[in-house]
Amino acid sequence: MIQTAPHHESPLALNIDPRVNAPGDFATAIPGLSLFRRDQPAPPAVCMIEPSLVLVGRGEKRLWVGGEGYRYDPSRFLLTSLDLPANSEVLLASPRQPCVGLVLKLDVSLLAELITQGGLPANRPPAKAAGVGIGLMSPPLEGALDRLLALLDEPEAIPVLAPLILREIHYRLLNTDQGSRLRQITAVDGQGYRIGKAIDWLKVNYTTALRIEELAARVQMSAPTFHHHFRQLTGMSPLRYQKWLRLNEARRLMLMERLDVSRAAFAVGYESPSQFSREYGRLFGTAPSRDIGLLRGQPVAAQALDNAAH
């Protein structure tokens, strides 16, 4: 087997290792911060990723959005600025050298506050107007993340110090090569902000029939402009995005709340269980009942699905 890159890790790996003693996804006492560990490479798995900073301290992963892959490792972090349907793939991991990392949800209001205060580099539009990008890790950002992780050993200090370190992390992110991508979602007159508001509406109203003209008007865009920017930023059309939300919620209902296929289909807005099963098979690669049976035998996958749904 040919290894594409020499093994390397960041100091963050040593801080994460003792906190993830088995494969899985782990919430922490710091709001918005979770850790993960993977012990072997894994094919792309369906997930929903919120506006987040994602990095690996050791190993390598790839996120697929709209048919495009974004690889990240200890020297490059992943940044998402919208709620994105995606597929997450583990490229480099082993039991002796597990892939470990963290996910930190971004605080959009904090980003907006920091931008308003000024003192940041000039705004340069990102090379590609997408809701996801890869940035180069900087020593100041890595140091701030290391201090945030160290706070987990001082739980009594988290309420006082975590907000200060999180503020610094957001500031450091705005000073990286991904800063302009973050500004897209905070500028109220920008397309990214409006698409974000449309996504917020879809996440709440995914069971109702979608009329593009009405949703476009809701965020003060023409239907053609809305459709173009939605696809550009998320990698899919609004209708496909809604379908993705429906199918993933149905998957969660069957797995976690043990609904049968028909009840799950009706619960998320489908009128025909047979149509639901066809579309479910196209997204997940197998029939609903078989997929749920497989997931129940894979605790890591089931736990990740449960985390993604909340």
N, C-alpha and C positions, 0 to 999 in steps of 0.2 A: 504494500500500500504506500503510495507516494504522499508525503506530507507537504502541503502547499507552503507552509511558513514555519520557521523555527519556533519552538515553544518559548513564550515569554509571558510575564505577568507583571501587574502593577503592585505597588505597596498596598493598594486597597484589598487585594486578594487575602493578605495575611490578616486583615481586619475582619473580613467576611467569613473566612473559613470556620472559625470556632462557633459561629452563629448559625451555620447550616450543616448539620451533621448527617443529613440524608438528602436524597434527591427530592425536590419539591419547591414550592413557593411559600414564603414565610412573611406574614405581616410583622411589623415591629411596633414598639411603643411610641415611635415618632410618626405623627400623622402624615400619610402620603408616601411613606418610605417602606418598601418591601424588598426582600432579598430572595435570591433563587440559587439553586444548585442543580446541575445536570451531570450525570456520570457517563453518558455516552452520546455520540452523535444521534440526531433524530431528524426524520423528514419533516417538512413544513407542516405545522399544526395551526388550525384556524384560531384566531384570537381577535379581540378588540383592544386596541391600545389607546388610552386617553392621552391628552397632551402631557408628555413625560420626557424625562431624561432617562435613558437606559444605557447601562454600560456593563461590560464584563471586566472583572479583575484578572481573570485567567480564562483562556479558551477563546472561542470565536463563534459568533452567531450571525444569522442573516435574517432580515425582515423583508418579506415580499409584499409590496403594495402596488396594486394595479399592474401586475406583470413585471415590475421592476424590482431587482434585489438590492438591498442595502446591507453590506457586510460591516461588522464592527468587532473590534478586539480591544485589548487594553490601551492601545494608543488612539483609538477613535471611538467616540460615543455616538449613540443614536438619539436624535431629537425629533419628537413629533409635536406638531402644533395644533392638531385637530383630533377628534375621535375617529380613528381610522380602522376599518376592517382590514385585517392583514393575515399573513401566515408567517409564523416564527419557526426558524430552522436552527438546529444546533449543529455546527460544522466541526468543532474541535472540542472533545471532552473524553475523559476516561476516568475509571474509579480512582486511579492513583493521582491524576491531575484533573480533577473535576472542573467543569466550567462554572464559575461562580460570578455573581454580579448583583446589581441593584436596579430598582426602578423607583424613580422619584417623580411623583405627580407635580406638575407645574401649577403655580398659583398665578393665574392670568391677571388678577387685580394687582398683585404685587409687581408683576412685570410692568403694568401700565403706570404704576406709581413711580417706579425707578426711572422709566423713560421720561416721565413728566419732569422729574427732578433735573434731568439733563446731565451733562458731563460725560456722555457716552460718545463713542466714535460715530462719524457720519454714517447715515443709513445708506447701505448699498443693497439694491434688490438682490435676492438670491439668484444663483445661476439658473435654477429651475423652480418655477412657481408650484411647488408641491407641499403637501402637509407633512413631509418627512425629509430629513436630511442627515448627513454624517458630518460630524465636526471633529477637529483635532483636539485631543485632551491637552489642557494647559496645566503647568505646575500649580498656579493659584487655585484653579478649579479642583484639581485632585486633592490639594491640601485641605480645602474647605469640606470636601466630601469625607475625607479621612477623619476630620474632627467631628463631623456629624455622626459617623459610625461609632466613634469612641464614646459619644454621649450615651450610647446604649448600655455602657457599663456604669453610668451614673444616672439612674432613672429619676432621682429626685431633682436633677439639674435640667432635665428635658424641658419642662414648662418655661423655664427662664432663658436657657441658652439656645434651644433649638430654633426659635423664631429668628434669632440674630444670625445664626449660621445659615439658615434657609434663605434669609435676605441676601447674605453674601453670595450664596450659590447662584441665585437668580441674577445678581449683578454680574458675576463672573461669566455666566452663560451669555448675557447680553454683550459681553466684550469678546466673545469667541467669533469664529467665522460663521456661526449660525445665528448671530444676533439679529440680523435682518429678517430671518424667518419668524422669529418670535415677535418682531414688531408688526408683522402682518396681522396677527390675531388681536392686537391691542388697539390698532388704529380704527376708530369707529366708522371712518369713511372709506375703509379699505374692503376689498373683496373677501379677504380671508376672514375678517370679522363677521361679515354678513353670512358667509357660508357656514361659519361656526354657529351662528344663531339658527340657521336652517337645520343644522344637524341636531342642535338641542331640541328643536321642535319635533323632528323625526323620532328621536329617542323616546319621547313621551307619547307620541301619537302614531306609533308604527302599526297599530292594528287597523287604522282607518284608511279608506281609499285615498290615494295620493293624487292630487291635481297640481301639476307642475306650475301652472299659471298662478294659482292661489298661493303656493308656497313662495314663489319668486316675488309676488307682490308683497307678501308678509315681510320680506327682508329688503324691500325697495329696490328690486332689480327686474329687468325685463326677462321674460322666460328664456330666450336664446342665450343671453349673457349669463344668467343663473346656471343654466345647464352646462355651458362651456366651463365656467370657473369651478363648478362643483366637480366635474370630471377631472379637471386639471389638478385640483387640490387633493382629491380623495382616490383618484384612479378608477372611479366607477360612476355610473349615472345615478341620479337620485332614486329612480325606481329600483335599481339593483341594490343600492344601499339599504333601502327599506326592506327589500326581500332578505338581505343578509341579516338585518336586525331580527326579523320575524323568525327565520330559521334557527338562529342561534338562541333566541329566547325559548323556542319550542324544544330545542335540544336540552337546555337547562331544565325546563319543566319536566321532561321525561326522565332525566337523570336524577335530579335532586328532589322533585316532588312526585315522581313515579306516576305521572299521567300517561295514559296509553296514547297511541299515535293519533287517533281521531280527536280526542279531547285536546291534545296539544295543538293540533292543526287549527281547530276552531278557536282556541284561546288566543292565538296570535293573528287572527284575521282571515284565515283561509276558509273558503266555502266548500272546497272539495279535498277530502283527505288523500285522494289519489293524485291530484295535482301537487299537493304538499309533499307526498312521498317522492314524486319524480324530481321536484326541485331540490329536495333534501339530498337525494342521491347524487345529483349533479354537483352540489356544493361539497358534501362530505365524502363522496366516493363510494357510499354503500347505503343500503336501506336503513330507515330510522331504527327499527328494532334491533338489527344486527349491530349498528353503530353504538347504540346504548349498551348492548351486551358487552361489546369490546371495551368501552370506556369504564364500565363497572369493574373490569378486571385489571384496570390500569390506574391505581390510586393517584399517581402524579398527574396524569392527564385529567382525571376527574377533579382533582383539587384545583388545577389551573383553570379549568372551565368555570368552576364555582367562583374563583377569584375574579375572573374576567367579567362575570355577570354582575358584580357588585361595585 
